[in-house]
Structure formats: structure tokens, C-alpha cells
Amino acid sequence: MLRSSLVILLFLVLTTPANLFANDDLTVLEKVVAANALTQPELQNYLVTVETSRIEEMMSSMTAGMPEDVKPPKPPVIVKFWQRNGEGLIFAKKENLTPYAEKMVNRLSANLAIELYEMILPADQADARQALIKNAKLKSSEVSLAEQLIQRLEITFNKPTDLNGAFYVSGMRLPQKQINALTFDIDTRTNTVNEMSLTVEGGLQLSVEIRYRAVTGGHIPERFQITSPDGKVEDIFEATLAEVDNFVLPTSMLRTINRPELQETLEVFFKDYQLNQPIPEDIQTRLKVR
């Protein structure tokens, strides 16, 4: 009898809402952000060529009906620049792009201007997250699963709220407006978000399950799966990771969107990485004029 009582007491302690004895803040989430910053700390910047058949498809669509003698001979070369603790860029190497080619590059940028470990909880949005929870109720609880201790943070807003990218980037194709609630399940051993869910005004519910790969200093997400309870939404964003000059980087990304209003597949390849090089003058100029 005593042993049974102790087991029940232990279960209650592990699952009791932590906000009964702890401050209601986003500390557990910001630990995830801090852990992300330690991932592959020696990687300071990279420049990489981006290839995708979507560029040619978009150009064909945009130039349909144009005389052959005025169509561009080939799609522009797209380049992505990333730097730690700084702004990144996605641009076409060719100068003086035609308006339709520039529009195409801008449309692609939203899908490519994503760092895997910055898709959830962007580091530069910490102040925005703190401001948003001033109008929300937070509830924290812990559950022990095998050797994992999962901390769940539930954020319930007092009224439907616009997140404006504070908790996840727009490139994830998740709703940002009229959010009623957010839930994060965090593995406290690795400081990674294993699952996130959200509820939108009107009843839409979505869950995001995340799978990681261990690397120097932490973990990189390599697969995001977005689903709805009714099965109408099933998106998958998956990166193929490989070692490049002693760093683990994506060599390709495949995104499949399967929703009632949109079915789309985008595959992107990353080639010819240049790592930890002095920032070229043309990129410095582009960063200054942004």
C-alpha cells in the first residue's frame, strides 16, 4: 500500500503544473534558443549555390507568350549567403534582372531564407515573444518518458493574437494570425522542441513533429511534419544533411504541401559551399543597402 502511494505521489509530482511553484515565463523556450546558438559554433558563414527546377518552371510560366528572341537564354544563378548573428541574403548573381526574373527570385526567397534551427523560436524575436505573453496564460508541466524528461509549455492567449513570426518563421507555412493557443513539448536533455501545436480562431488545429540529427554542440532539425487531427493537412519538410568540410549542412531540401487548398512539391539542392570565407565586397554592399 505504501509503495503504491509513493508511485502515485511521484506521478503527480512529475505531471503537476509547474506554474504552481515557478515563474510563468518563457525560460524553457529561450533555453532552446540558447542551445541552437551553440550548434556547430565554428561555422561563421557560408556561401552556396541554390539549384531547383522550380526556377525554370517559373520562368517558363512568366515568359509564356513572349517572342523567343526576347526570352532570357537561361535562368539566373541563385546564391544564398548566411552568417552567424547577422543578416543573410538570397540573390541572383546576374545584375539588372528583368522585372519578371526579379519577381521570381523574390518569390523563391521566402522558401529558401530558412535556417533549419531557426524555423522555430527565431533568436531575434525574444523580445516579441515576451511582449506577446503579457496577454496570455502560461501553464508548464513535466512528464517522464523512459530516459526523457519532457517539459510541456502551454500558452493560451486572452484573445486571438497575431504572432508576426515571434514563435516560428513565415516560411513554415503555418498560420500567424488569430492564434488562440500554442503548445511546446521540449526534451530537457537536449533542449530541443520535439513537438509544437497551435490552435487558430475558427477551430483549425495543427501539430508539428520535429526529428533531429546530433552534431557538434547540439542538434539540427532534419524533418518537420505538419498534420491536422482530421487528416486534411499533411506537410513534410525534410533536409538531406551531409558533412561538408567537417560541418553538417543541408545538400538538399524537399518540401511537400498537402492541404485542401494547396498541393505543392519543391525540391532544392545546395552546391559548392564556401565556408568561413571573408565576406565578398558585393555581398557587403548588398547588406548595407537592405
N, C-alpha and C positions, 0 to 999 in steps of 0.2 A: 504494500500500500504506500509506504514512504517513498519507494523508488518510483512508483507511478506518479506520485505527486511532484517529485523533483523533475521528472521528464516533462510534465505539463508546465511546470513553472519555467523551465528552460525554454520551451517552445514559446511561451508568452513573452519572455524577455526578448527573444530573437525577432518576434514579429510585432512587438509593441511599437506604435508610432513614436518615432524619436523626437517629434516636436513636443512631447510631454516633458522632455528633460534636456532639450538642446535648442539653440537659437534657430529660428526659421530663416535661413538664408541659402545662398547657392554655393556654399563651400564645397560640397561634394562634386558639383559640376565644374567649378574652377580648378579642382584637383585634376580633372580630366584634361582641361586646357593646359595646365602646367606640365602634365605628363607628355602631352603632344609636343610641347616645345623642346623636350629633351630627346625626341626621336631623331636618330642619326645626326647628332649635334655638329659633326664635322662638315656636313653638307651645307654650304652657304649660298650657293646659287647654281642655276643651270640654264642652258640654252638648248632647245631641242626643236627639231623639225617635226611638224604635225602633218600626217597624211590621212586622208579619208576620201572614200568615193563620193561622199556627200557633196564635196566641193564641186566636182564635175557635174553631178546631178543638178545642183542648184544653179550652176552657170548655164546649163542646157535649158533649164526652165526659164531663167531670167532673159536669156537671149533668143528664145523661140520667136521666130518671125523676123529676126534681124537678117539683113543681107549677109551672105557668107564673107564678103570682103571687109566687113567692119567688125566681125566677131573676133574676140581675142584668140590667139593660136592655142593657148593652153591656160589652165587655171594658175592663179598665183601661188607661190610657195608660202605656206603659213608657218610662222615661228612662234614658239612660246618661251617667254623668259620668266623665271621665278627666282626670288631672293628671299632669304630668311629675314623676318622682321622688316619687310619692306614691300612696296607695291610690285606687282608683276605686270606683264604685258602679253598680249596676243596680237600679232600684226602680220600683214603681208609684206614680204621682202620687196616686192615691186613698188616703186614710187608712183605717184599720180594715178591711182586706180580710177577706173571708170566708176560712176555712181553706183551701178548695179553690183560691181565687184566689191566695192567698199561695204555696201549693204549686206552682201553675203558674208563677208568676214565678220561684221558686227553680229550677225545672227549666230554664227558659229561660236563666237567668243563666249556667250553665255554657257554653252555646254563644255567649253574647254578651260575656262578660267576657274578651275576647281582643283584644289589640292586635297588628296584623299583624307588626310587627318584634319582638314579644316571644314569639311562638309557639315559637320555637326559642331555646335558651340564655337563659332569663329572667335579667335583670340581678341580681335579688335572690337568686339561687341560686348565686352564685360560690363561696361557702364550702362549700356542699353538694357541688358538683362536685369541688372539691379533696379533700374528705374521701373521696368515692367512689373516686377514682383511686388512693388509697393501697393499695387491694386490687385493682389492675388492672395489666396490662401495656400500655404505650403504644408505638406504632410510627408514625413520621412519615416520609412520602416526598413527593417533588415530581415533577410531570410537566408538561412544557411543551407546550401545545396552541395552535398558531398564536401569537397575541399574549397568550394567557392562561398564567399560571403557577398551576397547581392544586396546593395542598398537601393531602395526604390524611392525616388523623389516625385511626388505628385504636385503639380502646380494647377490650381483651379482659379481662373480669373473671375473677378467680381462681375464682369460684363464681357461680351465678345470683344476680343482685343486683336489689334494688328501688330504683328511681331516685327515686320520690316527687317527680316534677316538676323534678328538677335540670337536665335537659337539654332537656326540651320540656314544654309545659303539657298538663294533662289534657284540655283542650278539643279537642286534636288527635285524640282517639280512638285514640291509639297505646298499646300495652301499656307499663305502668310497672313491672310486677313480673316477676321471674325473667328478667332480661335477661342474656344471655351476652356480647354484643359490640355496640359502636356504631362506626360509621364516618362521618366528616365529610369532604366534599370542599369546600375553601374556595378561592374565587378571591382570590388575594392582592392583585390590583389594586384590587378593590372591597371587600375584606373582607366577603364575603357567602358564606353556605353554599349552594352550588349543589345539593348532594345529600347526603342523610343516609340511612344504612341501619342496621337493627338486626336482631339475631338473638335469639330468645326460646328459653328452655329448652323442649324438645319439638320444635324444628325450624322453627317459624314464622319466616319472613324477610320483612321489609318494607323498601321503599325509598321515600324522599320526595324528589321533584324539585321545585325551587322556581324560579319565574320572578319577576323584579323589574322595578320601574319606577324610573328615576332621578328623584330630587327634590333640592331644596336640601339640601346637606350629606350626601347619601348615597343610599340605595336603600330602597324599600318593597316587601316581597313582595306580589305580586298574585295568585299562583296556586300552590297546593300540590297535587301529585298523588301519592297513596299507592298503591303497587302491590305485589303479591307475585309471585314468579317463576312460580307456577303459574296466574296469571291470575284467581284466585278473589277477590282483593281489588283494587278499583279505585275509590278515593275521590278526589273532586275538591273542593277548597275554593278558590273564586275570588271576588275582590273587584273591583267596578267602581269605579275611582278617578276623581275629578273635582276640579277646582280650586274651592275654597271660600274666598273672601276671601284669595287669594294662597297658600293652603296646599292640598296634595293630600290628600284624605281619602276614605274609602270612602262611596259613596252607596248601595251595596247589596252583599250577600254571598250567594253561592249555595253551599250545601254538598250534595254528593250522596254518599251512602254506599252502596256496592255490595259486600256481603260475604255469604257463605252464610247467616250468622245474622241479617243485618240489611240491609234495603233502605230507605233513607230520603232524603227531599229536604227541605231547609229553606232558604227564601229570606227574607232580612231586608233592610229598607230603612231608611236613616238620613235624617232630615229635620229642617230647622230648626236647623242648627248655631248655637250661640252660642260664639264663640271668645274666649279670653283675657279673660274677664269676671271680676270679683270673685266669689268663691265664695259662693253664697247661704247664708243662715243655716241653712235647713233641711238643706242638704247638710252643712254643717259639723257640725251636731248629729248627723246620721246617721253621719258618720265617727268622731265621738268615742265613740259607744256601740257600735261594732262590736267 
